[in-house]
Amino acid sequence: MFGMPLETGLVLNEARASFVYGNYVGVIVLAASFIEHWFVASLSERGYQKEASRGLAAAIQCARVNGLVNPLILDKADRLRLIRNPFVHLKEFDHQHAIGQRMAKTRIFDIRALLESDAKEALIAMYGVAVYAFGR
C-alpha cells in the first residue's frame, strides 16, 4: 500500500475483505474502483490527464491505444467494468450485462454462484492491475 493514496489502499483491502465475507457485489464494485484509481493515477503521471478524467472505459482505451498495459489485463479490467456497470448505473432489465441477462446467457441460475465467480474474476483483475499494469 506504500506509494498509493490512502483511499486506493483502503478500496483494495475492502475488496479482499468483502470476498471473505461473501459480499460479492461489493467485491465487484470495489475492485473496479481500485482499477479506476490505479488507471487514473498512472495515466495522469504519464501525461494523459484528459483521458484519465473521462472514466474507466476511456482510461482502458487510452492504455490500449498507447500500448501502456498488457492487453490481457486490459481485457479483464474492461470485462469487470461491464459487469460492474449495472450495479453502479441503473440499466434496463434486458441490458446485456444485467445480472438476469447474464444468468440466462451463462445458464448459471444460482445467483450467488454467478456473483462469486464474478467476484473471483474481479479480484484477479484487481491484483493483475496492481502488480502488472504500468510497470509498477
N, C-alpha and C positions, 0 to 999 in steps of 0.2 A: 504493500500500500504506500510505500515511500515514493514520493515523486508524483503523486496524483492528488487532485483535490479531495478534501475530506468527504464531500458528498459522493464522489465517484467510488471511493473505497467503501463507504457505507452501503451503497447500492450493491456492490459486488458481494459483500458479506451478507446482506439481507437476502439476496437471490439464493445463495447457498443454504442459508438457514431455512428459507421458505420451502426449499425442496425437502429438507429433512422432516419438516412438519406437514408435508403433503399439501402445501398451498401452491398448487401448480400454476394457477393463473398468475399469482404473484411472481413466481419464478419467471414466467414468460415476459411479463411487463418489466420487471426489474432487470433481467438480462438484456433486453432490448434497450433499456435506459442506459445501462452501463456501456453498451456498444456505441450508443449515440454520444455519450460523454467522451469516450475514447476517440471516436472519429472526429468530433468537433475540435477537440484539443490538438490532435495530431495533424489534421488538415490545416488548422489555423497556424500552427508552428511552421508549416511548410509554405505559407503564403496563400492558402486557399480559403480565406476568411469568408468570402461571399458564398462559396459552395457549402461551407461548413454551417452557415447560418440558415440554410434552407431546409433543414430536416434530414432525417436519416436516409431517405431514398436518394436525395441529391448528394449526400456525403458518400454513399456507397458508389454511386455513379461516377463521381469525381475520382475516387480512389481507383475505380476500374479503368476509366479512360486514361488516367495518367500512370497506370501500372505501379501503383504505390503499395498494393496489398495483393497477396496470393488470391487468384480467382476463386479457389475452393472456399477460403474464408469469407470472401465477399458473397458467394452464393449462400452460405449458411447464415450470414448476417441478414441478407435480403429475405430469405425464407422466414426467418424469425420475425422480421418486420411485418411481413404479410400475415403471419399467424397472430401477431400482437394487435394489429390494427383494429379488428372487430371488438377487442376488449377495451380499447382506448378511444376509438371513434365509432360511434353507433353506426352500424351498417344494416342494410335491409336483410330480411330473413334469408333471401335467396342469394346473397352475396357469396361468391365462390370461396372466400376464406372464413366465412362464419362457421362456427363450430358445428352447427347442424348439417350444413352442406359438406363439411369435411368428414363428418361421421358417415354420411351416406356414400361419399366418394371412396373412402378407405374401407368401408364396410366394418368399421370398428364401432359398435353400438354401445360399448361401455364407455361413457363419457370420461370417467376417472382414468381408465386405461389410456385413452387418447391424450388426455391432458398430461398424464405422467410421461408418456412418450415425447410429447411436445416439450415438456419441461426439461427432460434429459437432453434433447437436441438444443434447447436454449442454453443450457449450461455448457455444452460442448462449444457452441458458437461463442459464448461469452469468454470462456477461457482461451479459445483459439485466438480471439481478437487480443486479449490481454497479453498472451505470450508471443504470438507471431506477427500481429499486424503492425505495420510501420517500423519494423526492425527494433522494437523496444526490448 
